[in-house]
Amino acid sequence: MEFNPFIHNAKKQTVIETAQYKEVQYRLNYLKEMKGFGVLTGGAGTGKTTSIRNWQMTLDPSQYKVIYISLTTVTAIEFYREMSLQLGMESRYKKIENYHQIQEAVNRLVLEKNITPVILLDEADHLSSSILCDIKVLFSFEMDSKDRAIVVMTGLPIFNNTLRLNANEPLRQRIIMNYNMAPLSEEDGLQYIHGKLDACGCHQPSSFQKQNGRS
C-alpha cells in the first residue's frame, strides 16, 4: 500500500459512495431546496462528518454561506456569540442583542444578497432543551415562521431522544429531514474496504474475502 487509507488524516481522502452515503446526499439536497431544519445522527464512525463535509463542498459560495459550530462545550451565550462572529459581526454581551443582530444578518444575506445561510451544528446531542428552543425561535422569521436558513444538526442517535421531549415538540415539528446512519451493511462494508484499498494502490480485494470465508 502507498499509504494507510483508513486513518483520519490519510494522505489521500477517498469517498466511497455506498448506498447509505448516496441516501444522505439525496436528503441533504432535499433540505437545501426546502430550507429549514434537518437532523443527521449516527454512531461514531458511521460517516456523518464525511457526508456533511462533502455535501458542503458542493454548495456554491456565491449562493450559500456556511457556518460550522461544534456544540461539545458551548453554552447558550457562547453559541450566540460564535454565531455573531461567523456572520461577520462583533459579538455582544447580552444574548438578546446577539439574537437580534443574528436575525438581521440572516435577513440581509437572504433578502439583499440572495445568499442562503447554512448552519451546521455538530455534536448536537450535547444541546440542552433551552438552547434547542432558542434555535427554533432564532431561525424563524415573520408571522408565518418562514424558513430562510438551512440548519443541520448532527450527533449521536441519542439526540433523537432529546427531540422527543415535550419541551422540544415545537422544534421537532419543524424538522423536515431526519436520518440516522446505521453501521454499514455487509455489502456496503465490502465496497468501502475495497474502495479504500484500491485508492492506496492495493488491487487485490479478493484476499480480504478469502480471510472471511468468501473465496
MDAnalysis code that builds the backbone (N, CA, C; Angstrom):
import MDAnalysis as mda
import numpy as np

u = mda.Universe.empty(645, n_residues=215, atom_resindex=np.repeat(np.arange(215), 3), trajectory=True)
u.add_TopologyAttr("name", ["N", "CA", "C"] * 215)
u.add_TopologyAttr("resid", np.arange(1, 216))
u.add_TopologyAttr("resname", ["MET", "GLU", "PHE", "ASN", "PRO", "PHE", "ILE", "HIS", "ASN", "ALA", "LYS", "LYS", "GLN", "THR", "VAL", "ILE", "GLU", "THR", "ALA", "GLN", "TYR", "LYS", "GLU", "VAL", "GLN", "TYR", "ARG", "LEU", "ASN", "TYR", "LEU", "LYS", "GLU", "MET", "LYS", "GLY", "PHE", "GLY", "VAL", "LEU", "THR", "GLY", "GLY", "ALA", "GLY", "THR", "GLY", "LYS", "THR", "THR", "SER", "ILE", "ARG", "ASN", "TRP", "GLN", "MET", "THR", "LEU", "ASP", "PRO", "SER", "GLN", "TYR", "LYS", "VAL", "ILE", "TYR", "ILE", "SER", "LEU", "THR", "THR", "VAL", "THR", "ALA", "ILE", "GLU", "PHE", "TYR", "ARG", "GLU", "MET", "SER", "LEU", "GLN", "LEU", "GLY", "MET", "GLU", "SER", "ARG", "TYR", "LYS", "LYS", "ILE", "GLU", "ASN", "TYR", "HIS", "GLN", "ILE", "GLN", "GLU", "ALA", "VAL", "ASN", "ARG", "LEU", "VAL", "LEU", "GLU", "LYS", "ASN", "ILE", "THR", "PRO", "VAL", "ILE", "LEU", "LEU", "ASP", "GLU", "ALA", "ASP", "HIS", "LEU", "SER", "SER", "SER", "ILE", "LEU", "CYS", "ASP", "ILE", "LYS", "VAL", "LEU", "PHE", "SER", "PHE", "GLU", "MET", "ASP", "SER", "LYS", "ASP", "ARG", "ALA", "ILE", "VAL", "VAL", "MET", "THR", "GLY", "LEU", "PRO", "ILE", "PHE", "ASN", "ASN", "THR", "LEU", "ARG", "LEU", "ASN", "ALA", "ASN", "GLU", "PRO", "LEU", "ARG", "GLN", "ARG", "ILE", "ILE", "MET", "ASN", "TYR", "ASN", "MET", "ALA", "PRO", "LEU", "SER", "GLU", "GLU", "ASP", "GLY", "LEU", "GLN", "TYR", "ILE", "HIS", "GLY", "LYS", "LEU", "ASP", "ALA", "CYS", "GLY", "CYS", "HIS", "GLN", "PRO", "SER", "SER", "PHE", "GLN", "LYS", "GLN", "ASN", "GLY", "ARG", "SER"])
u.atoms.positions = np.array([
    [0.830, -1.195, 0.000],
    [0.000, 0.000, 0.000],
    [0.870, 1.252, 0.000],
    [0.453, 2.276, -0.735],
    [1.188, 3.526, -0.789],
    [1.002, 4.338, 0.490],
    [-0.133, 4.166, 1.182],
    [-0.400, 4.834, 2.450],
    [-1.556, 4.106, 3.119],
    [-1.784, 4.430, 4.377],
    [-2.889, 3.816, 5.114],
    [-4.175, 4.591, 4.807],
    [-5.121, 4.009, 4.084],
    [-6.302, 4.749, 3.659],
    [-7.398, 4.814, 4.724],
    [-7.196, 4.151, 5.854],
    [-8.259, 4.052, 6.849],
    [-8.106, 5.029, 8.007],
    [-6.975, 5.738, 8.086],
    [-6.791, 6.696, 9.170],
    [-7.414, 8.038, 8.804],
    [-7.719, 8.831, 9.830],
    [-8.442, 10.095, 9.627],
    [-7.669, 11.075, 8.750],
    [-6.354, 11.186, 8.975],
    [-5.534, 12.132, 8.218],
    [-4.744, 11.431, 7.121],
    [-5.405, 10.549, 6.403],
    [-4.742, 9.809, 5.329],
    [-4.197, 10.760, 4.265],
    [-3.156, 10.296, 3.591],
    [-2.510, 11.112, 2.553],
    [-3.510, 11.534, 1.484],
    [-4.426, 10.656, 1.172],
    [-5.442, 10.930, 0.159],
    [-6.798, 10.497, 0.695],
    [-7.730, 11.427, 0.755],
    [-9.069, 11.111, 1.241],
    [-9.931, 10.627, 0.071],
    [-10.449, 9.433, 0.202],
    [-11.262, 8.840, -0.853],
    [-12.681, 8.622, -0.341],
    [-13.640, 9.145, -1.071],
    [-15.038, 8.983, -0.695],
    [-15.594, 7.733, -1.365],
    [-16.117, 6.825, -0.566],
    [-16.741, 5.621, -1.091],
    [-18.251, 5.839, -1.065],
    [-18.848, 5.928, -2.231],
    [-20.267, 6.270, -2.316],
    [-21.133, 5.021, -2.147],
    [-21.282, 4.625, -0.900],
    [-22.156, 3.494, -0.591],
    [-23.611, 3.928, -0.773],
    [-24.511, 2.965, -0.696],
    [-25.935, 3.272, -0.832],
    [-26.381, 4.254, 0.249],
    [-25.871, 4.073, 1.464],
    [-26.258, 4.968, 2.548],
    [-25.707, 6.371, 2.336],
    [-24.471, 6.463, 1.878],
    [-23.877, 7.770, 1.594],
    [-24.712, 8.524, 0.558],
    [-25.124, 7.838, -0.491],
    [-25.935, 8.465, -1.532],
    [-27.290, 8.906, -0.978],
    [-27.847, 8.112, -0.083],
    [-29.131, 8.458, 0.524],
    [-29.008, 9.733, 1.353],
    [-27.926, 9.854, 2.101],
    [-27.707, 11.060, 2.902],
    [-27.565, 12.282, 2.005],
    [-26.815, 12.158, 0.911],
    [-26.642, 13.281, -0.004],
    [-27.982, 13.690, -0.619],
    [-28.803, 12.705, -0.965],
    [-30.126, 12.989, -1.524],
    [-30.968, 13.767, -0.527],
    [-30.952, 13.343, 0.734],
    [-31.764, 14.001, 1.750],
    [-31.252, 15.408, 2.056],
    [-29.945, 15.583, 2.070],
    [-29.391, 16.918, 2.301],
    [-29.724, 17.854, 1.148],
    [-29.717, 17.350, -0.061],
    [-30.088, 18.177, -1.210],
    [-31.569, 18.541, -1.178],
    [-32.389, 17.625, -0.667],
    [-33.808, 17.936, -0.479],
    [-33.964, 19.065, 0.539],
    [-33.209, 18.990, 1.618],
    [-33.244, 20.041, 2.631],
    [-32.767, 21.368, 2.039],
    [-31.781, 21.297, 1.174],
    [-31.271, 22.514, 0.533],
    [-32.365, 23.206, -0.267],
    [-33.183, 22.441, -0.934],
    [-34.262, 23.010, -1.737],
    [-35.403, 23.545, -0.863],
    [-35.705, 22.846, 0.214],
    [-36.845, 23.209, 1.046],
    [-36.505, 24.258, 2.088],
    [-35.237, 24.271, 2.543],
    [-34.773, 25.083, 3.669],
    [-35.438, 24.606, 4.960],
    [-34.931, 25.054, 6.096],
    [-35.478, 24.631, 7.366],
    [-34.496, 23.769, 8.140],
    [-35.033, 22.905, 8.993],
    [-34.227, 22.134, 9.935],
    [-34.055, 20.680, 9.490],
    [-32.829, 20.186, 9.660],
    [-32.543, 18.793, 9.368],
    [-31.711, 18.181, 10.479],
    [-31.854, 16.882, 10.668],
    [-31.114, 16.157, 11.699],
    [-30.434, 14.955, 11.056],
    [-29.139, 14.806, 11.319],
    [-28.384, 13.644, 10.844],
    [-27.691, 13.018, 12.044],
    [-28.087, 11.794, 12.369],
    [-27.497, 11.121, 13.515],
    [-26.815, 9.825, 13.075],
    [-26.039, 9.264, 13.981],
    [-25.347, 8.015, 13.701],
    [-24.281, 7.776, 14.748],
    [-23.916, 6.533, 14.925],
    [-22.860, 6.204, 15.870],
    [-21.508, 6.706, 15.389],
    [-20.520, 6.654, 16.272],
    [-19.162, 7.068, 15.911],
    [-18.651, 6.218, 14.753],
    [-18.095, 6.875, 13.748],
    [-17.508, 6.155, 12.621],
    [-18.467, 5.771, 11.520],
    [-19.717, 6.229, 11.587],
    [-20.676, 5.869, 10.534],
    [-20.595, 6.784, 9.317],
    [-19.846, 7.887, 9.421],
    [-19.648, 8.734, 8.246],
    [-20.413, 10.042, 8.251],
    [-20.895, 10.491, 9.403],
    [-21.650, 11.749, 9.466],
    [-20.801, 12.924, 8.994],
    [-19.605, 13.040, 9.558],
    [-18.741, 14.178, 9.227],
    [-18.352, 14.166, 7.759],
    [-17.984, 12.995, 7.238],
    [-17.615, 12.886, 5.822],
    [-18.783, 13.280, 4.925],
    [-19.974, 12.806, 5.251],
    [-21.155, 13.109, 4.442],
    [-21.456, 14.593, 4.429],
    [-21.412, 15.221, 5.607],
    [-21.700, 16.652, 5.705],
    [-20.627, 17.466, 5.002],
    [-19.357, 17.099, 5.227],
    [-18.256, 17.853, 4.625],
    [-18.327, 17.812, 3.104],
    [-18.574, 16.647, 2.534],
    [-18.627, 16.534, 1.073],
    [-19.856, 17.226, 0.496],
    [-20.971, 17.177, 1.218],
    [-22.153, 17.915, 0.757],
    [-21.894, 19.408, 0.782],
    [-21.256, 19.866, 1.839],
    [-20.945, 21.294, 1.966],
    [-20.083, 21.780, 0.801],
    [-19.174, 20.932, 0.355],
    [-18.268, 21.326, -0.727],
    [-18.991, 21.484, -2.061],
    [-20.207, 20.951, -2.171],
    [-20.967, 21.104, -3.420],
    [-21.738, 22.422, -3.465],
    [-21.773, 23.148, -2.351],
    [-22.548, 24.384, -2.288],
    [-21.781, 25.538, -2.930],
    [-22.440, 26.259, -3.792],
    [-21.847, 27.420, -4.452],
    [-21.674, 28.549, -3.435],
    [-20.427, 28.988, -3.165],
    [-20.216, 30.033, -2.159],
    [-20.857, 31.374, -2.515],
    [-21.222, 31.550, -3.781],
    [-21.908, 32.781, -4.161],
    [-23.401, 32.725, -3.816],
    [-23.880, 31.528, -3.455],
    [-25.293, 31.366, -3.121],
    [-25.531, 30.902, -1.692],
    [-24.483, 30.375, -1.043],
    [-24.635, 29.847, 0.306],
    [-23.481, 30.302, 1.191],
    [-23.797, 30.645, 2.423],
    [-22.776, 30.971, 3.419],
    [-22.832, 29.907, 4.500],
    [-21.757, 29.138, 4.621],
    [-21.721, 28.013, 5.560],
    [-21.117, 28.456, 6.884],
    [-21.802, 28.113, 7.961],
    [-21.324, 28.382, 9.316],
    [-21.281, 27.057, 10.064],
    [-20.122, 26.742, 10.625],
    [-19.962, 25.481, 11.356],
    [-19.683, 25.779, 12.818],
    [-20.444, 25.150, 13.701],
    [-20.239, 25.313, 15.143],
    [-20.281, 23.935, 15.795],
    [-19.232, 23.608, 16.563],
    [-19.226, 22.372, 17.345],
    [-19.779, 22.701, 18.722],
    [-20.774, 21.935, 19.135],
    [-21.503, 22.264, 20.357],
    [-21.090, 21.413, 21.553],
    [-19.918, 20.827, 21.504],
    [-19.484, 19.943, 22.581],
    [-19.484, 20.654, 23.934],
    [-18.944, 21.860, 23.976],
    [-18.837, 22.584, 25.246],
    [-19.454, 23.979, 25.163],
    [-20.350, 24.184, 24.234],
    [-20.897, 25.524, 24.011],
    [-22.095, 25.789, 24.921],
    [-22.062, 26.912, 25.627],
    [-23.216, 27.365, 26.401],
    [-24.102, 28.218, 25.497],
    [-25.256, 28.609, 25.998],
    [-26.186, 29.403, 25.185],
    [-25.554, 30.713, 24.724],
    [-24.942, 31.452, 25.637],
    [-24.360, 32.745, 25.261],
    [-23.163, 32.551, 24.336],
    [-22.389, 31.462, 24.552],
    [-21.266, 31.182, 23.651],
    [-21.768, 30.866, 22.246],
    [-22.881, 30.161, 22.176],
    [-23.474, 29.841, 20.878],
    [-23.844, 31.119, 20.125],
    [-24.508, 32.036, 20.798],
    [-24.911, 33.292, 20.164],
    [-23.704, 34.127, 19.756],
    [-22.714, 34.175, 20.605],
    [-21.520, 34.964, 20.282],
    [-20.770, 34.375, 19.093],
    [-20.628, 33.044, 19.059],
    [-19.944, 32.402, 17.936],
    [-20.720, 32.601, 16.640],
    [-22.029, 32.510, 16.718],
    [-22.847, 32.732, 15.534],
    [-22.677, 34.156, 15.015],
    [-22.659, 35.114, 15.918],
    [-22.464, 36.509, 15.526],
    [-21.126, 36.698, 14.839],
    [-20.063, 36.143, 15.415],
    [-18.728, 36.286, 14.850],
    [-18.641, 35.684, 13.455],
    [-19.235, 34.503, 13.266],
    [-19.151, 33.850, 11.962],
    [-20.013, 34.541, 10.915],
    [-20.962, 35.344, 11.362],
    [-21.756, 36.146, 10.429],
    [-21.101, 37.508, 10.170],
    [-19.888, 37.691, 10.712],
    [-19.120, 38.900, 10.443],
    [-19.454, 40.077, 11.330],
    [-20.031, 39.801, 12.508],
    [-20.399, 40.885, 13.412],
    [-19.654, 40.741, 14.731],
    [-19.507, 41.853, 15.432],
    [-18.897, 41.822, 16.749],
    [-19.909, 41.255, 17.738],
    [-19.483, 40.272, 18.511],
    [-20.414, 39.657, 19.461],
    [-20.764, 40.643, 20.567],
    [-21.994, 40.559, 21.030],
    [-22.479, 41.441, 22.091],
    [-22.458, 40.718, 23.429],
    [-22.582, 41.496, 24.497],
    [-22.537, 40.924, 25.833],
    [-23.835, 40.209, 26.180],
    [-24.975, 40.791, 25.796],
    [-26.262, 40.218, 26.142],
    [-26.779, 39.306, 25.026],
    [-27.448, 38.240, 25.448],
    [-27.976, 37.279, 24.486],
    [-28.994, 37.916, 23.553],
    [-29.868, 38.753, 24.080],
    [-30.919, 39.348, 23.263],
    [-30.335, 40.240, 22.178],
    [-29.205, 40.904, 22.481],
    [-28.567, 41.751, 21.471],
    [-27.988, 40.901, 20.341],
    [-27.352, 39.795, 20.708],
    [-26.837, 38.877, 19.687],
    [-27.978, 38.280, 18.871],
    [-29.074, 37.950, 19.548],
    [-30.232, 37.371, 18.888],
    [-30.737, 38.280, 17.761],
    [-30.927, 39.550, 18.093],
    [-31.468, 40.491, 17.102],
    [-30.497, 40.719, 15.942],
    [-29.206, 40.820, 16.234],
    [-28.276, 41.088, 15.138],
    [-28.068, 39.850, 14.265],
    [-28.212, 38.665, 14.835],
    [-28.136, 37.449, 14.022],
    [-29.304, 37.400, 13.053],
    [-30.510, 37.672, 13.533],
    [-31.675, 37.671, 12.648],
    [-31.550, 38.753, 11.569],
    [-31.041, 39.909, 11.942],
    [-30.841, 40.981, 10.958],
    [-29.823, 40.570, 9.908],
    [-28.742, 39.900, 10.333],
    [-27.712, 39.452, 9.387],
    [-28.262, 38.414, 8.423],
    [-29.060, 37.473, 8.930],
    [-29.675, 36.459, 8.069],
    [-30.602, 37.119, 7.060],
    [-31.393, 38.070, 7.519],
    [-32.297, 38.786, 6.613],
    [-31.531, 39.521, 5.515],
    [-30.422, 40.148, 5.884],
    [-29.625, 40.866, 4.876],
    [-29.060, 39.894, 3.841],
    [-28.542, 38.757, 4.310],
    [-27.984, 37.772, 3.381],
    [-29.037, 37.290, 2.392],
    [-30.220, 36.975, 2.907],
    [-31.266, 36.378, 2.077],
    [-31.950, 37.414, 1.198],
    [-32.357, 38.520, 1.786],
    [-33.184, 39.493, 1.071],
    [-32.384, 40.460, 0.210],
    [-31.176, 40.808, 0.642],
    [-30.380, 41.778, -0.097],
    [-29.335, 41.139, -1.015],
    [-28.761, 40.025, -0.582],
    [-27.686, 39.410, -1.348],
    [-28.086, 38.080, -1.986],
    [-29.289, 37.599, -1.694],
    [-29.773, 36.323, -2.219],
    [-28.832, 35.172, -1.869],
    [-28.320, 35.197, -0.645],
    [-27.428, 34.152, -0.141],
    [-28.127, 33.427, 1.005],
    [-28.159, 32.114, 0.941],
    [-28.807, 31.313, 1.972],
    [-27.793, 30.871, 3.028],
    [-28.010, 31.205, 4.292],
    [-27.120, 30.721, 5.345],
    [-27.317, 29.215, 5.564],
    [-26.213, 28.497, 5.710],
    [-26.251, 27.071, 6.018],
    [-25.552, 26.888, 7.359],
    [-26.317, 26.547, 8.387],
    [-25.790, 26.436, 9.737],
    [-25.587, 24.961, 10.067],
    [-24.340, 24.564, 10.283],
    [-24.013, 23.181, 10.620],
    [-23.681, 23.122, 12.107],
    [-24.543, 22.469, 12.877],
    [-24.363, 22.362, 14.329],
    [-23.939, 20.936, 14.661],
    [-22.653, 20.764, 14.922],
    [-22.100, 19.437, 15.190],
    [-22.178, 19.131, 16.679],
    [-22.168, 17.841, 17.016],
    [-22.268, 17.384, 18.410],
    [-23.559, 17.893, 19.055],
    [-24.646, 17.902, 18.292],
    [-25.902, 18.464, 18.796],
    [-26.493, 17.666, 19.945],
    [-26.030, 16.438, 20.143],
    [-26.557, 15.646, 21.251],
    [-26.166, 16.218, 22.615],
    [-25.242, 17.206, 22.622],
    [-24.867, 17.871, 23.864],
    [-25.759, 19.075, 24.170],
    [-26.673, 19.393, 23.290],
    [-27.502, 20.583, 23.472],
    [-28.546, 20.392, 24.562],
    [-28.784, 21.439, 25.326],
    [-29.860, 21.427, 26.309],
    [-31.164, 21.813, 25.613],
    [-32.271, 21.493, 26.244],
    [-33.572, 21.835, 25.677],
    [-33.750, 23.342, 25.558],
    [-33.151, 24.101, 26.461],
    [-33.280, 25.564, 26.404],
    [-32.607, 26.123, 25.154],
    [-31.449, 25.581, 24.794],
    [-30.770, 26.051, 23.581],
    [-31.541, 25.600, 22.342],
    [-32.078, 24.386, 22.367],
    [-32.871, 23.916, 21.230],
    [-34.082, 24.808, 21.005],
    [-34.691, 25.260, 22.086],
    [-35.827, 26.175, 21.970],
    [-35.375, 27.493, 21.352],
    [-34.206, 27.971, 21.771],
    [-33.661, 29.204, 21.204],
    [-33.405, 29.056, 19.711],
    [-32.856, 27.906, 19.303],
    [-32.532, 27.685, 17.894],
    [-33.794, 27.737, 17.040],
    [-34.860, 27.140, 17.540],
    [-36.118, 27.133, 16.800],
    [-36.614, 28.551, 16.578],
    [-36.544, 29.392, 17.623],
    [-37.033, 30.770, 17.522],
    [-36.070, 31.623, 16.699],
    [-34.772, 31.404, 16.888],
    [-33.758, 32.223, 16.222],
    [-33.881, 32.178, 14.707],
    [-34.208, 31.003, 14.173],
    [-34.260, 30.851, 12.722],
    [-35.689, 30.797, 12.187],
    [-36.608, 31.431, 12.913],
    [-37.978, 31.616, 12.435],
    [-38.174, 33.097, 12.143],
    [-38.823, 33.374, 11.034],
    [-38.965, 34.753, 10.604],
    [-40.420, 35.067, 10.259],
    [-40.835, 36.260, 10.628],
    [-42.157, 36.782, 10.310],
    [-43.247, 35.944, 10.975],
    [-44.477, 36.353, 10.801],
    [-45.598, 35.697, 11.457],
    [-45.823, 34.269, 10.968],
    [-45.383, 33.975, 9.736],
    [-45.605, 32.626, 9.205],
    [-44.437, 31.683, 9.497],
    [-43.501, 32.159, 10.355],
    [-42.335, 31.343, 10.721],
    [-41.595, 30.845, 9.478],
    [-41.399, 31.712, 8.538],
    [-40.761, 31.341, 7.278],
    [-39.301, 30.950, 7.500],
    [-38.892, 29.860, 6.873],
    [-37.510, 29.398, 6.977],
    [-36.661, 30.076, 5.914],
    [-35.619, 30.776, 6.354],
    [-34.709, 31.440, 5.422],
    [-33.319, 30.842, 5.468],
    [-33.070, 29.985, 6.433],
    [-31.758, 29.356, 6.567],
    [-31.911, 27.841, 6.518],
    [-30.785, 27.168, 6.282],
    [-30.716, 25.716, 6.355],
    [-29.941, 25.382, 7.624],
    [-30.556, 24.659, 8.525],
    [-29.925, 24.309, 9.798],
    [-29.821, 22.786, 9.884],
    [-28.590, 22.283, 9.916],
    [-28.359, 20.841, 10.003],
    [-27.716, 20.538, 11.351],
    [-28.387, 19.720, 12.148],
    [-27.875, 19.311, 13.458],
    [-27.414, 17.863, 13.378],
    [-26.164, 17.609, 13.726],
    [-25.622, 16.256, 13.676],
    [-25.214, 15.802, 15.069],
    [-25.319, 14.507, 15.307],
    [-24.924, 13.990, 16.614],
    [-25.183, 12.505, 16.724],
    [-25.033, 11.988, 17.911],
    [-25.279, 10.577, 18.185],
    [-26.780, 10.298, 18.168],
    [-27.185, 9.046, 17.977],
    [-28.618, 8.720, 17.908],
    [-29.419, 9.163, 19.127],
    [-28.757, 9.297, 20.279],
    [-29.462, 9.709, 21.497],
    [-30.082, 11.094, 21.352],
    [-29.597, 11.861, 20.387],
    [-30.144, 13.197, 20.155],
    [-31.635, 13.135, 19.836],
    [-32.072, 12.089, 19.170],
    [-33.494, 11.959, 18.844],
    [-34.342, 11.784, 20.100],
    [-33.769, 11.193, 21.152],
    [-34.493, 11.092, 22.419],
    [-34.748, 12.479, 23.004],
    [-33.751, 13.346, 22.881],
    [-33.905, 14.721, 23.359],
    [-35.001, 15.444, 22.588],
    [-35.040, 15.231, 21.283],
    [-36.040, 15.899, 20.453],
    [-37.453, 15.417, 20.770],
    [-37.589, 14.219, 21.324],
    [-38.918, 13.679, 21.627],
    [-39.506, 14.238, 22.923],
    [-38.706, 14.964, 23.692],
    [-39.217, 15.561, 24.923],
    [-40.299, 16.579, 24.600],
    [-41.288, 16.685, 25.479],
    [-42.397, 17.614, 25.244],
    [-41.912, 19.047, 25.030],
    [-40.868, 19.434, 25.744],
    [-40.359, 20.798, 25.631],
    [-39.825, 21.100, 24.233],
    [-39.436, 20.056, 23.505],
    [-38.849, 20.245, 22.178],
    [-39.820, 19.936, 21.045],
    [-41.088, 19.734, 21.361],
    [-42.078, 19.428, 20.341],
    [-42.174, 20.502, 19.258],
    [-42.137, 21.811, 19.617],
    [-42.204, 22.843, 18.569],
    [-41.071, 22.724, 17.542],
    [-39.864, 22.426, 18.023],
    [-38.741, 22.270, 17.098],
    [-38.891, 20.989, 16.295],
    [-39.275, 19.901, 16.953],
    [-39.401, 18.613, 16.254],
    [-40.394, 18.706, 15.104],
    [-41.447, 19.483, 15.277],
    [-42.440, 19.636, 14.212],
    [-41.893, 20.411, 13.022],
    [-40.818, 21.159, 13.233],
    [-40.230, 21.945, 12.145],
    [-39.173, 21.167, 11.369],
    [-38.789, 19.994, 11.848],
    [-37.735, 19.214, 11.197],
    [-38.300, 18.511, 9.961],
    [-37.714, 18.793, 8.816],
    [-38.217, 18.208, 7.575],
    [-37.301, 17.110, 7.041],
    [-36.125, 16.952, 7.657],
    [-35.213, 15.878, 7.259],
    [-34.597, 15.284, 8.515],
    [-34.825, 13.999, 8.741],
    [-34.242, 13.326, 9.903],
    [-33.781, 11.940, 9.447],
    [-32.481, 11.731, 9.496],
    [-31.940, 10.460, 9.008],
    [-30.883, 9.951, 9.983],
    [-30.954, 8.662, 10.295],
    [-29.967, 8.036, 11.157],
    [-29.080, 7.101, 10.333],
    [-27.778, 7.309, 10.388],
    [-26.831, 6.494, 9.644],
    [-26.514, 5.234, 10.449],
    [-26.930, 4.100, 9.925],
    [-26.686, 2.821, 10.587],
    [-25.290, 2.315, 10.227],
    [-24.760, 1.372, 10.983],
    [-23.492, 0.740, 10.578],
    [-23.624, 0.162, 9.173],
    [-22.532, 0.115, 8.456],
    [-22.555, -0.363, 7.081],
    [-23.075, -1.800, 6.993],
    [-23.867, -2.042, 5.973],
    [-24.296, -3.413, 5.705],
    [-23.086, -4.217, 5.237],
    [-23.238, -5.525, 5.165],
    [-22.135, -6.368, 4.713],
    [-21.703, -5.982, 3.298],
    [-22.672, -5.737, 2.436],
    [-22.345, -5.370, 1.051],
    [-21.629, -4.029, 0.990],
    [-22.175, -3.034, 1.719],
    [-21.550, -1.712, 1.712],
    [-20.190, -1.739, 2.401],
    [-20.048, -2.601, 3.424],
    [-18.774, -2.713, 4.115],
    [-17.678, -3.220, 3.187],
    [-18.008, -4.229, 2.389],
    [-17.028, -4.743, 1.425],
    [-16.700, -3.692, 0.370],
    [-17.718, -2.968, -0.093],
    [-17.482, -1.912, -1.074],
    [-16.563, -0.842, -0.506],
    [-16.789, -0.494, 0.767],
    [-15.972, 0.534, 1.431],
    [-14.516, 0.090, 1.552],
    [-14.309, -1.135, 2.021],
    [-12.951, -1.631, 2.213],
    [-12.216, -1.759, 0.880],
    [-12.879, -2.327, -0.121],
    [-12.242, -2.496, -1.424],
    [-11.926, -1.145, -2.058],
    [-12.830, -0.179, -1.892],
    [-12.592, 1.150, -2.448],
    [-11.405, 1.836, -1.804],
    [-11.281, 1.705, -0.487],
    [-10.154, 2.301, 0.228],
    [-8.837, 1.640, -0.175],
    [-8.851, 0.314, -0.279],
    [-7.636, -0.402, -0.667],
    [-7.212, -0.036, -2.078],
    [-8.186, 0.077, -2.959],
    [-7.874, 0.442, -4.338],
    [-7.262, 1.834, -4.414],
    [-7.746, 2.765, -3.565],
    [-7.254, 4.144, -3.585],
    [-5.790, 4.242, -3.161],
    [-5.329, 3.303, -2.340],
    [-3.942, 3.381, -1.872],
    [-3.017, 2.460, -2.671],
    [-3.539, 1.925, -3.776],
    [-2.693, 1.132, -4.656],
    [-2.710, -0.355, -4.400],
    [-3.602, -0.804, -3.534],
    [-3.719, -2.237, -3.263],
    [-4.864, -2.784, -4.104],
    [-4.551, -3.576, -5.104],
    [-5.561, -4.022, -6.063],
    [-5.831, -5.528, -5.942],
    [-5.887, -6.047, -4.743],
    [-6.158, -7.469, -4.521],
    [-7.308, -7.626, -3.520],
    [-8.485, -7.167, -3.857],
    [-9.609, -7.235, -2.917],
    [-10.036, -8.650, -2.574],
    [-9.729, -9.633, -3.464],
    [-10.177, -10.998, -3.214],
    [-9.524, -11.591, -1.978],
    [-8.327, -11.124, -1.609],
    [-7.643, -11.669, -0.440],
    [-8.437, -11.390, 0.827],
    [-9.106, -10.262, 0.894],
    [-9.931, -9.946, 2.066],
    [-11.126, -10.898, 2.146],
    [-11.723, -11.202, 1.022],
    [-12.865, -12.098, 1.006],
    [-12.478, -13.498, 1.475],
    [-11.316, -13.976, 1.087],
    [-10.892, -15.322, 1.460],
    [-10.686, -15.446, 2.965],
    [-10.173, -14.370, 3.578],
    [-9.954, -14.399, 5.018],
    [-11.251, -14.514, 5.779],
    [-12.346, -14.122, 5.152],
    [-13.650, -14.168, 5.797],
    [-14.509, -15.299, 5.245],
    [-13.886, -16.255, 4.622],
    [-14.617, -17.410, 4.118],
    [-15.460, -17.113, 2.912],
    [-15.019, -16.173, 2.070],
    [-15.828, -15.781, 0.917],
    [-15.043, -15.952, -0.372],
    [-14.228, -16.946, -0.483],
    [-13.442, -17.152, -1.703],
    [-14.339, -17.656, -2.829],
])
